[in-house]
Amino acid sequence: MSLISLAVKNNAAFLLPEIPDPSLAPMATKILFVFTCASLWVGLSGALQEIVKEMPIYVRERLVNLSLPAYLGSKVAVLSAIAIAQSLLISLVIMIAFKSPSPEMIPWAIGLTITSFLTLLASYSLGLLVSSVVQNISQANSALPLLLIPQIIFSGVLFKSEGASKIIAWFMLSRWSIGAYGALVNINALIPEQKKFPDGSLMPQPFEPSAVYDATWSNLSLNWGILLVHIVVCLTAAGWFQKRKDIC
C-alpha cells in the first residue's frame, strides 16, 4: 500500500478538486483497484493451504469425533482475527499515504476498515473452499493465479462489464470490493461535467459515471452484503467438501 504513494504523486486523489480534472476519477479508481487486488492476494495466499496441509491430521481426528463445525470455526476465528489486524494496518497506511475524503454516509476510516476486512475475510473464505477441494499443497499453490486472474479481468475496472461479463462479475469478490471503495470515495463526484461542442453534441469522457460507485447507503450496503454472502456460501461449501472426506 505504501508503495502506491511513490508511484502516485497526487496524495489528494480521493478529494474533489477546485479545478475539474478529468484524470482524477480514473486515477482514484486505479488506486482503489490496487487496494482490492492486494487484499485478495493476501487473503487467498494465506488460506489456500490451511486445510489441505492438515488432511492426515484431520482424517485421524475425525475418527475420534472431531466436530466439523468446530474445525472450520477455529479456522474462521483465527483468520478473522488476522483479517482485523491486517485491515487496521491497511487503513492506517492508506490514511497516512493519502488525504482522506469525507463520505456523507460513514467516516472514511470506519468505512475503509470495514471494506478491507470484508474483502480479506471473503478472500480467506474462498481460499478455505479451494483448500478443501484440492488434493495436495502443490494444487493449492497452482490455484492462486487461476483465482486471481478472473478477479482482475471481471472487476469492472480494466474492462467495462457488459452482457455475459456483467453476470460473471457478480461472482467476483473484486467487483463488490471496488464498488464499496468507490462508493465511499464517491468516484462519480470526481468526474467533471461533460462539455459540449459548438454544434451541441457532447464531448466524449475518458471515464463515465457508473451506478457501481453510487455514494448511497443502499449501494454501499449492497456491496458489503454481497461480500458477506460470498463468505457464507464459501464456508458452507468448504464444510460440505470436508464432510465428503469422512471415512465411513
C-alpha positions in Angstrom: 0.0 0.0 0.0 2.8 2.4 0.9 4.5 1.8 -2.5 1.4 3.3 -4.2 2.3 6.7 -2.7 5.6 6.5 -4.5 4.0 5.7 -7.9 1.2 8.3 -7.5 2.4 11.8 -6.7 -1.1 13.1 -6.1 -1.9 12.3 -2.5 -5.3 14.1 -2.9 -6.6 11.6 -5.5 -9.7 11.0 -3.4 -10.7 14.6 -2.9 -12.9 16.8 -5.1 -10.5 19.3 -6.8 -11.1 23.0 -7.0 -10.4 22.9 -10.8 -12.2 20.0 -12.6 -9.6 17.3 -13.5 -10.8 14.6 -16.0 -7.8 12.4 -15.0 -8.7 12.3 -11.3 -11.5 9.7 -11.3 -9.5 7.1 -13.4 -6.5 7.6 -11.1 -8.6 7.2 -8.0 -10.2 4.1 -9.4 -6.8 2.5 -10.2 -5.6 3.2 -6.7 -8.7 1.6 -5.1 -8.3 -1.3 -7.5 -4.8 -1.9 -6.1 -6.3 -1.9 -2.6 -8.7 -4.6 -3.7 -6.1 -6.7 -5.5 -3.7 -6.5 -2.5 -6.4 -7.7 -0.1 -7.4 -10.5 -2.5 -3.8 -11.7 -2.9 -3.1 -11.6 0.8 -6.4 -13.5 1.7 -6.1 -16.2 -1.0 -2.4 -16.9 -0.5 -3.0 -17.0 3.3 -5.8 -19.6 3.2 -5.1 -21.9 0.2 -3.0 -24.3 2.3 -4.9 -24.1 5.6 -7.0 -27.3 5.2 -5.1 -29.4 2.7 -1.9 -29.3 4.6 -3.6 -30.8 7.6 -5.5 -33.6 5.8 -3.8 -36.6 7.5 -4.3 -35.0 10.9 -7.9 -34.1 10.1 -8.8 -37.6 8.9 -7.3 -39.1 12.0 -9.1 -36.7 14.4 -12.4 -37.1 12.6 -12.2 -40.8 13.6 -12.2 -39.8 17.2 -15.2 -37.4 16.9 -13.6 -34.1 15.8 -16.5 -31.8 15.2 -16.5 -30.4 11.6 -18.2 -27.1 12.6 -15.6 -26.7 15.4 -12.7 -27.4 13.0 -13.9 -24.9 10.4 -14.9 -22.5 13.2 -11.4 -22.5 14.5 -10.1 -21.6 11.1 -12.5 -18.8 10.6 -11.8 -17.4 14.1 -8.1 -17.3 13.6 -8.3 -15.9 10.1 -10.9 -13.3 11.2 -8.5 -12.1 13.9 -5.7 -11.9 11.3 -8.1 -10.0 8.9 -8.9 -7.5 11.6 -5.3 -6.7 12.3 -4.5 -6.6 8.5 -7.4 -4.3 7.8 -6.4 -1.9 10.5 -2.9 -1.8 9.2 -4.1 -1.3 5.6 -6.3 1.5 6.7 -3.6 3.2 8.7 -1.1 3.1 5.8 -3.8 4.4 3.4 -4.7 7.3 5.7 -1.1 8.2 6.0 -0.3 8.0 2.3 -3.4 9.8 1.0 -5.6 12.6 2.1 -8.9 11.3 3.5 -12.2 12.1 1.8 -15.3 12.9 3.8 -18.1 10.5 2.9 -21.5 11.6 4.0 -22.6 8.1 4.8 -19.9 6.9 7.3 -16.5 8.2 8.4 -13.7 7.3 5.9 -11.6 5.4 8.5 -14.5 3.2 9.5 -15.8 2.5 6.0 -12.3 1.8 4.8 -11.6 -0.6 7.6 -14.9 -2.5 7.1 -14.4 -2.8 3.4 -10.9 -4.0 3.8 -11.9 -6.5 6.5 -14.8 -7.9 4.4 -12.6 -8.2 1.3 -9.9 -10.0 3.3 -12.4 -12.4 5.1 -14.1 -13.2 1.8 -10.8 -14.0 0.2 -9.9 -16.2 3.2 -13.2 -18.0 2.8 -12.7 -18.6 -0.9 -9.2 -19.8 -0.1 -10.6 -22.3 2.5 -13.1 -23.5 0.0 -10.4 -24.2 -2.6 -8.2 -25.8 0.1 -11.0 -28.2 0.9 -11.3 -29.2 -2.7 -7.7 -29.7 -3.8 -5.8 -32.9 -3.1 -2.3 -31.6 -2.1 -0.4 -28.4 -1.4 1.0 -28.2 -5.0 -2.5 -28.0 -6.4 -3.4 -25.3 -3.8 -0.4 -23.2 -4.9 -1.2 -23.6 -8.5 -4.8 -22.4 -7.9 -3.7 -18.9 -6.8 -3.2 -17.4 -10.3 -6.3 -19.2 -11.6 -8.3 -17.4 -8.8 -6.7 -14.0 -9.1 -6.8 -13.5 -12.9 -10.6 -13.7 -13.2 -10.9 -11.3 -10.2 -8.8 -8.8 -12.1 -10.5 -9.2 -15.5 -14.0 -9.1 -14.3 -13.6 -6.4 -11.6 -15.1 -3.8 -14.0 -12.0 -1.5 -13.7 -9.8 -2.7 -16.6 -12.7 -3.6 -18.8 -16.3 -2.4 -18.9 -18.7 -5.2 -17.7 -21.4 -5.8 -20.3 -23.5 -8.7 -21.3 -22.2 -12.1 -20.1 -19.2 -10.4 -18.4 -21.5 -8.4 -16.2 -23.1 -11.7 -15.0 -19.7 -13.2 -14.3 -18.7 -10.1 -12.4 -21.4 -10.8 -9.9 -19.5 -13.8 -8.7 -16.2 -11.9 -8.3 -15.1 -10.6 -4.9 -13.3 -7.7 -6.7 -16.5 -6.4 -8.2 -18.1 -5.8 -4.8 -14.9 -4.7 -3.0 -14.1 -2.0 -5.6 -17.8 -1.0 -5.6 -17.7 -0.4 -1.8 -14.4 1.5 -2.0 -15.7 3.6 -4.9 -18.9 4.4 -3.1 -17.0 5.7 -0.1 -14.7 7.9 -2.2 -17.7 8.9 -4.4 -15.9 8.3 -7.7 -18.8 9.7 -9.7 -18.4 13.1 -8.0 -14.8 13.3 -9.2 -15.9 13.2 -12.8 -16.2 16.7 -14.4 -19.4 17.7 -16.1 -19.5 16.7 -19.8 -18.6 19.6 -22.1 -20.5 20.5 -25.3 -19.1 21.1 -28.7 -20.3 24.3 -30.6 -22.8 22.1 -32.5 -24.4 21.0 -29.3 -23.0 17.4 -29.2 -21.4 16.2 -26.0 -17.6 15.7 -25.7 -16.6 12.1 -25.0 -15.5 11.4 -21.5 -12.5 9.3 -20.6 -14.4 8.0 -17.6 -18.2 7.7 -17.3 -20.2 7.7 -14.1 -21.3 4.3 -13.0 -24.0 3.0 -10.7 -21.3 0.7 -9.2 -19.9 3.8 -7.4 -23.1 5.5 -6.3 -22.4 7.2 -3.0 -25.6 5.9 -1.3 -26.2 3.7 1.7 -28.2 1.3 -0.4 -25.2 0.8 -2.8 -22.6 0.6 0.0 -24.7 -1.9 2.0 -25.3 -3.9 -1.2 -21.6 -4.3 -1.8 -20.9 -5.2 1.8 -23.9 -7.6 1.9 -22.8 -9.4 -1.2 -19.3 -9.9 0.3 -21.0 -11.4 3.3 -23.0 -13.7 1.1 -19.7 -14.8 -0.6 -18.3 -15.5 2.8 -21.3 -17.6 3.9 -21.5 -19.5 0.7 -17.8 -20.3 0.5 -17.6 -21.5 4.1 -20.8 -23.6 3.7 -19.3 -25.2 0.5 -16.0 -25.8 2.3 -17.8 -27.6 5.1 -19.7 -29.8 2.5 -16.5 -30.8 0.7 -14.8 -31.6 4.0 -17.8 -33.7 5.0 -17.3 -35.8 1.9 -13.8 -36.8 3.0 -15.1 -38.6 6.1 -14.3 -42.3 6.3 -17.4 -44.3 6.9 
